[in-house]
């Protein structure tokens, strides 16, 4: 696993030393992971909006004709398949 160096103000460092039992590298690692997940989520939302714009008004008209129950059923099916795909991906 790669290492990174982090600079923090002296007063923060002193406060961290008061809680020496805490694994600060783990706190930072989790914070970075959570922040990256937020960034990726926002990126996906922007991509979805852009995709809808690119598909244009004809697509929106067809989408509006779609019955809600059928849309929900297909969404759940798609989500289930995506979950299966993601759960099968191996992490190094």
Secondary structure, 3 states (H helix, E strand, C coil): CCCCCCCCCHHHHHHHHCCCCCCHHHHHHHHHHHHHHHHHHHHHHHHHHHHHHHHHHHHHHHHHHCCHHHHHHHHHHHHHHHHHHHHCCCCC
